[in-house]
Amino acid sequence: MGNDNTENKEGAPKKLVIFTRTEKWIYGILAVFALLWIISSPLIHIYGPYKGKVVDLETGAPIEGAAVFIEFSTVGIYSSSAYGGATETITDENGEFSIFWRPVLSLRPVAKWKPNGYVTIFKPGYGAYPGHADSKPLFIPNGSISEKKYVTINLPKLWSIEERKKNLRNISISGDVPERKYQKLSKLEEEENRFVWHRR
């Protein structure tokens, strides 16, 4: 490559060549890969913390051993939801639970995190939150609980076998969630199933 003032044999100035055709192809391919890497790079979001107490709706007594499960998801460009992460814990002897800051990661391209996690709270013999109509309070959006704020969830005691059978339909978990993520909740659900369907 010469400069602008260089002349060829005919006396006409030579054209300044910045990139050859091959170089243009190489840089074009690299640009495509860079763009793909940017749009498919990990999406990280931090949820929480979540703190609160689960109590009996009528008596206000703490409910020990209730599963508190939270699922996080992303929304794509066509508004389809996809699993992004999950966490769970069990209430202590005071009915209290605590889930600290929870970073979740997704490799889903061109998606954003839903602002709230979907919560399921369950203890055998009690109406599940948020599915049971008498569980209170119902946070907005439905199925969430407030972050960074201490909350109290009231679960109704269920007295009949029929009520408890119907309540099992209120335990809702997305099919995308890996089983290892809700083992505590699953164990309590199995316990309730055995009680209501196999009583002698």
C-alpha atoms as a printed R data frame, in Angstrom:
    type eleno elety resid chain resno       x       y       z
1   ATOM     1    CA   MET     A     1   0.000   0.000   0.000
2   ATOM     2    CA   GLY     A     2   1.237   3.431  -0.854
3   ATOM     3    CA   ASN     A     3   0.105   6.908   0.049
4   ATOM     4    CA   ASP     A     4  -2.338   9.119  -1.850
5   ATOM     5    CA   ASN     A     5   0.434  10.842  -3.814
6   ATOM     6    CA   THR     A     6   1.907   7.648  -5.260
7   ATOM     7    CA   GLU     A     7   1.297   7.367  -8.992
8   ATOM     8    CA   ASN     A     8   1.174   4.261 -11.152
9   ATOM     9    CA   LYS     A     9   2.888   3.859 -14.522
10  ATOM    10    CA   GLU     A    10   0.090   5.643 -16.334
11  ATOM    11    CA   GLY     A    11   0.495   8.648 -14.015
12  ATOM    12    CA   ALA     A    12  -2.909   8.207 -12.256
13  ATOM    13    CA   PRO     A    13  -2.900   8.222  -8.438
14  ATOM    14    CA   LYS     A    14  -3.235   4.824  -6.776
15  ATOM    15    CA   LYS     A    15  -6.369   4.044  -4.735
16  ATOM    16    CA   LEU     A    16  -5.865   3.847  -0.989
17  ATOM    17    CA   VAL     A    17  -6.790   0.309   0.083
18  ATOM    18    CA   ILE     A    18  -7.827   0.089   3.734
19  ATOM    19    CA   PHE     A    19  -9.070  -3.542   3.843
20  ATOM    20    CA   THR     A    20  -8.710  -6.263   1.282
21  ATOM    21    CA   ARG     A    21 -11.762  -8.336   0.344
22  ATOM    22    CA   THR     A    22 -10.522 -11.232   2.503
23  ATOM    23    CA   GLU     A    23  -9.965  -8.942   5.495
24  ATOM    24    CA   LYS     A    24 -13.505  -7.567   5.123
25  ATOM    25    CA   TRP     A    25 -14.911 -11.114   5.265
26  ATOM    26    CA   ILE     A    26 -12.843 -11.939   8.339
27  ATOM    27    CA   TYR     A    27 -13.873  -8.777  10.196
28  ATOM    28    CA   GLY     A    28 -17.501  -9.298   9.172
29  ATOM    29    CA   ILE     A    29 -17.505 -12.825  10.611
30  ATOM    30    CA   LEU     A    30 -15.825 -11.606  13.790
31  ATOM    31    CA   ALA     A    31 -18.466  -8.858  14.143
32  ATOM    32    CA   VAL     A    32 -21.276 -11.432  13.821
33  ATOM    33    CA   PHE     A    33 -19.673 -13.634  16.500
34  ATOM    34    CA   ALA     A    34 -19.216 -10.618  18.780
35  ATOM    35    CA   LEU     A    35 -22.893  -9.697  18.374
36  ATOM    36    CA   LEU     A    36 -23.999 -13.272  19.112
37  ATOM    37    CA   TRP     A    37 -21.800 -13.339  22.203
38  ATOM    38    CA   ILE     A    38 -23.308 -10.073  23.483
39  ATOM    39    CA   ILE     A    39 -26.956 -11.123  23.064
40  ATOM    40    CA   SER     A    40 -26.386 -14.605  24.488
41  ATOM    41    CA   SER     A    41 -24.183 -13.553  27.387
42  ATOM    42    CA   PRO     A    42 -25.338 -14.539  30.895
43  ATOM    43    CA   LEU     A    43 -28.174 -12.533  32.380
44  ATOM    44    CA   ILE     A    44 -27.638 -12.080  36.103
45  ATOM    45    CA   HIS     A    45 -30.244 -10.730  38.476
46  ATOM    46    CA   ILE     A    46 -30.265 -10.480  42.267
47  ATOM    47    CA   TYR     A    47 -33.526 -11.121  44.119
48  ATOM    48    CA   GLY     A    48 -34.298 -10.723  47.793
49  ATOM    49    CA   PRO     A    49 -33.783 -10.767  50.601
50  ATOM    50    CA   TYR     A    50 -37.053 -12.372  51.689
51  ATOM    51    CA   LYS     A    51 -37.974 -12.486  55.363
52  ATOM    52    CA   GLY     A    52 -41.184 -13.253  57.145
53  ATOM    53    CA   LYS     A    53 -43.378 -15.474  59.239
54  ATOM    54    CA   VAL     A    54 -46.040 -18.076  58.457
55  ATOM    55    CA   VAL     A    55 -48.913 -18.283  60.946
56  ATOM    56    CA   ASP     A    56 -52.280 -19.956  61.482
57  ATOM    57    CA   LEU     A    57 -55.034 -17.717  60.075
58  ATOM    58    CA   GLU     A    58 -57.406 -18.225  63.024
59  ATOM    59    CA   THR     A    59 -55.087 -18.452  66.022
60  ATOM    60    CA   GLY     A    60 -52.025 -16.514  64.873
61  ATOM    61    CA   ALA     A    61 -49.846 -19.386  66.110
62  ATOM    62    CA   PRO     A    62 -46.569 -19.871  64.215
63  ATOM    63    CA   ILE     A    63 -46.472 -22.712  61.697
64  ATOM    64    CA   GLU     A    64 -43.212 -24.612  61.981
65  ATOM    65    CA   GLY     A    65 -41.944 -26.750  59.107
66  ATOM    66    CA   ALA     A    66 -43.772 -25.009  56.255
67  ATOM    67    CA   ALA     A    67 -41.960 -25.033  52.895
68  ATOM    68    CA   VAL     A    68 -41.309 -21.625  51.334
69  ATOM    69    CA   PHE     A    69 -40.423 -22.050  47.660
70  ATOM    70    CA   ILE     A    70 -39.597 -19.193  45.243
71  ATOM    71    CA   GLU     A    71 -39.194 -19.567  41.481
72  ATOM    72    CA   PHE     A    72 -37.571 -16.923  39.262
73  ATOM    73    CA   SER     A    73 -38.119 -16.625  35.524
74  ATOM    74    CA   THR     A    74 -37.247 -14.630  32.431
75  ATOM    75    CA   VAL     A    75 -39.502 -13.205  29.735
76  ATOM    76    CA   GLY     A    76 -38.480 -13.450  26.082
77  ATOM    77    CA   ILE     A    77 -39.199 -11.143  23.166
78  ATOM    78    CA   TYR     A    78 -42.500 -12.932  22.526
79  ATOM    79    CA   SER     A    79 -43.523 -12.774  26.219
80  ATOM    80    CA   SER     A    80 -42.887 -16.467  26.808
81  ATOM    81    CA   SER     A    81 -41.666 -17.281  30.323
82  ATOM    82    CA   ALA     A    82 -38.760 -19.587  31.035
83  ATOM    83    CA   TYR     A    83 -37.285 -20.965  34.247
84  ATOM    84    CA   GLY     A    84 -34.347 -18.948  35.544
85  ATOM    85    CA   GLY     A    85 -33.723 -20.241  39.057
86  ATOM    86    CA   ALA     A    86 -35.344 -21.280  42.327
87  ATOM    87    CA   THR     A    87 -34.724 -21.533  46.035
88  ATOM    88    CA   GLU     A    88 -36.537 -22.924  49.064
89  ATOM    89    CA   THR     A    89 -36.387 -23.062  52.827
90  ATOM    90    CA   ILE     A    90 -38.390 -24.319  55.828
91  ATOM    91    CA   THR     A    91 -39.926 -22.192  58.585
92  ATOM    92    CA   ASP     A    92 -38.362 -22.531  62.047
93  ATOM    93    CA   GLU     A    93 -40.043 -23.107  65.449
94  ATOM    94    CA   ASN     A    94 -41.217 -19.467  65.404
95  ATOM    95    CA   GLY     A    95 -42.751 -19.881  61.949
96  ATOM    96    CA   GLU     A    96 -40.055 -17.615  60.500
97  ATOM    97    CA   PHE     A    97 -38.146 -17.947  57.251
98  ATOM    98    CA   SER     A    98 -35.235 -16.065  55.739
99  ATOM    99    CA   ILE     A    99 -33.832 -16.191  52.208
100 ATOM   100    CA   PHE     A   100 -30.900 -13.849  51.710
101 ATOM   101    CA   TRP     A   101 -29.817 -12.088  48.519
102 ATOM   102    CA   ARG     A   102 -30.247 -14.599  45.732
103 ATOM   103    CA   PRO     A   103 -28.229 -14.128  42.521
104 ATOM   104    CA   VAL     A   104 -29.699 -16.058  39.592
105 ATOM   105    CA   LEU     A   105 -28.177 -16.574  36.168
106 ATOM   106    CA   SER     A   106 -29.682 -17.317  32.766
107 ATOM   107    CA   LEU     A   107 -28.078 -17.955  29.373
108 ATOM   108    CA   ARG     A   108 -31.317 -17.151  27.559
109 ATOM   109    CA   PRO     A   109 -30.612 -14.622  24.778
110 ATOM   110    CA   VAL     A   110 -32.696 -11.473  24.319
111 ATOM   111    CA   ALA     A   111 -34.666 -11.894  27.550
112 ATOM   112    CA   LYS     A   112 -35.226  -9.966  30.741
113 ATOM   113    CA   TRP     A   113 -35.930 -11.038  34.312
114 ATOM   114    CA   LYS     A   114 -39.443 -10.882  35.720
115 ATOM   115    CA   PRO     A   115 -39.327  -8.392  38.609
116 ATOM   116    CA   ASN     A   116 -40.894 -10.766  41.161
117 ATOM   117    CA   GLY     A   117 -40.371 -14.370  42.122
118 ATOM   118    CA   TYR     A   118 -43.389 -16.705  42.192
119 ATOM   119    CA   VAL     A   119 -43.892 -18.051  45.718
120 ATOM   120    CA   THR     A   120 -45.485 -21.239  47.027
121 ATOM   121    CA   ILE     A   121 -45.885 -21.791  50.780
122 ATOM   122    CA   PHE     A   122 -47.210 -25.107  52.040
123 ATOM   123    CA   LYS     A   123 -47.595 -27.184  55.184
124 ATOM   124    CA   PRO     A   124 -49.714 -30.366  55.333
125 ATOM   125    CA   GLY     A   125 -53.109 -29.611  56.850
126 ATOM   126    CA   TYR     A   126 -53.063 -25.951  55.773
127 ATOM   127    CA   GLY     A   127 -54.254 -24.089  52.685
128 ATOM   128    CA   ALA     A   128 -51.360 -23.365  50.336
129 ATOM   129    CA   TYR     A   129 -50.298 -19.798  49.518
130 ATOM   130    CA   PRO     A   130 -51.270 -18.226  47.145
131 ATOM   131    CA   GLY     A   131 -53.590 -20.851  45.629
132 ATOM   132    CA   HIS     A   132 -55.997 -21.239  48.533
133 ATOM   133    CA   ALA     A   133 -58.607 -18.459  48.553
134 ATOM   134    CA   ASP     A   134 -58.326 -17.965  52.338
135 ATOM   135    CA   SER     A   135 -54.543 -17.562  52.494
136 ATOM   136    CA   LYS     A   136 -53.680 -13.939  53.275
137 ATOM   137    CA   PRO     A   137 -52.544 -11.349  52.351
138 ATOM   138    CA   LEU     A   138 -52.463 -11.669  48.580
139 ATOM   139    CA   PHE     A   139 -49.517  -9.607  47.377
140 ATOM   140    CA   ILE     A   140 -49.524  -8.064  43.913
141 ATOM   141    CA   PRO     A   141 -48.595  -9.485  41.508
142 ATOM   142    CA   ASN     A   142 -50.398 -12.643  42.546
143 ATOM   143    CA   GLY     A   143 -48.042 -15.260  43.931
144 ATOM   144    CA   SER     A   144 -45.256 -12.934  45.014
145 ATOM   145    CA   ILE     A   145 -44.073 -11.682  48.386
146 ATOM   146    CA   SER     A   146 -42.352  -8.398  49.079
147 ATOM   147    CA   GLU     A   147 -38.578  -8.172  48.924
148 ATOM   148    CA   LYS     A   148 -36.607  -6.383  51.645
149 ATOM   149    CA   LYS     A   149 -39.683  -6.234  53.858
150 ATOM   150    CA   TYR     A   150 -40.760  -8.527  56.710
151 ATOM   151    CA   VAL     A   151 -44.070 -10.166  55.782
152 ATOM   152    CA   THR     A   152 -46.568 -12.316  57.656
153 ATOM   153    CA   ILE     A   153 -48.433 -14.980  55.677
154 ATOM   154    CA   ASN     A   154 -51.635 -16.432  57.157
155 ATOM   155    CA   LEU     A   155 -52.571 -19.979  56.184
156 ATOM   156    CA   PRO     A   156 -56.042 -21.415  56.910
157 ATOM   157    CA   LYS     A   157 -56.279 -24.702  58.818
158 ATOM   158    CA   LEU     A   158 -58.101 -27.362  56.783
159 ATOM   159    CA   TRP     A   159 -60.305 -29.698  58.810
160 ATOM   160    CA   SER     A   160 -61.768 -32.152  56.302
161 ATOM   161    CA   ILE     A   161 -60.082 -34.700  54.052
162 ATOM   162    CA   GLU     A   162 -61.982 -33.319  51.066
163 ATOM   163    CA   GLU     A   163 -60.627 -29.813  51.705
164 ATOM   164    CA   ARG     A   164 -57.111 -31.193  51.935
165 ATOM   165    CA   LYS     A   165 -57.505 -33.170  48.697
166 ATOM   166    CA   LYS     A   166 -58.688 -30.075  46.822
167 ATOM   167    CA   ASN     A   167 -55.880 -28.017  48.337
168 ATOM   168    CA   LEU     A   168 -53.232 -30.221  46.713
169 ATOM   169    CA   ARG     A   169 -54.186 -28.582  43.402
170 ATOM   170    CA   ASN     A   170 -53.127 -25.239  44.892
171 ATOM   171    CA   ILE     A   171 -49.472 -26.315  44.974
172 ATOM   172    CA   SER     A   172 -48.301 -25.048  41.612
173 ATOM   173    CA   ILE     A   173 -44.775 -25.467  40.263
174 ATOM   174    CA   SER     A   174 -43.655 -24.788  36.714
175 ATOM   175    CA   GLY     A   175 -42.714 -27.889  34.740
176 ATOM   176    CA   ASP     A   176 -39.323 -26.350  33.915
177 ATOM   177    CA   VAL     A   177 -38.098 -26.379  37.530
178 ATOM   178    CA   PRO     A   178 -35.583 -29.185  38.234
179 ATOM   179    CA   GLU     A   179 -36.778 -31.545  41.005
180 ATOM   180    CA   ARG     A   180 -33.636 -30.923  43.060
181 ATOM   181    CA   LYS     A   181 -34.805 -27.304  43.512
182 ATOM   182    CA   TYR     A   182 -37.987 -28.138  45.435
183 ATOM   183    CA   GLN     A   183 -37.129 -31.229  47.463
184 ATOM   184    CA   LYS     A   184 -38.482 -29.818  50.746
185 ATOM   185    CA   LEU     A   185 -41.782 -28.805  49.169
186 ATOM   186    CA   SER     A   186 -42.027 -32.125  47.326
187 ATOM   187    CA   LYS     A   187 -41.476 -34.073  50.541
188 ATOM   188    CA   LEU     A   188 -44.331 -32.227  52.286
189 ATOM   189    CA   GLU     A   189 -46.598 -32.680  49.265
190 ATOM   190    CA   GLU     A   190 -45.906 -36.447  49.264
191 ATOM   191    CA   GLU     A   191 -46.645 -36.550  52.985
192 ATOM   192    CA   GLU     A   192 -50.020 -34.855  52.402
193 ATOM   193    CA   ASN     A   193 -50.813 -37.164  49.479
194 ATOM   194    CA   ARG     A   194 -50.170 -40.230  51.629
195 ATOM   195    CA   PHE     A   195 -52.399 -38.832  54.391
196 ATOM   196    CA   VAL     A   196 -55.425 -37.902  52.267
197 ATOM   197    CA   TRP     A   197 -55.393 -40.738  49.746
198 ATOM   198    CA   HIS     A   198 -54.132 -43.705  51.754
199 ATOM   199    CA   ARG     A   199 -55.844 -43.307  55.112
200 ATOM   200    CA   ARG     A   200 -57.248 -46.465  56.658
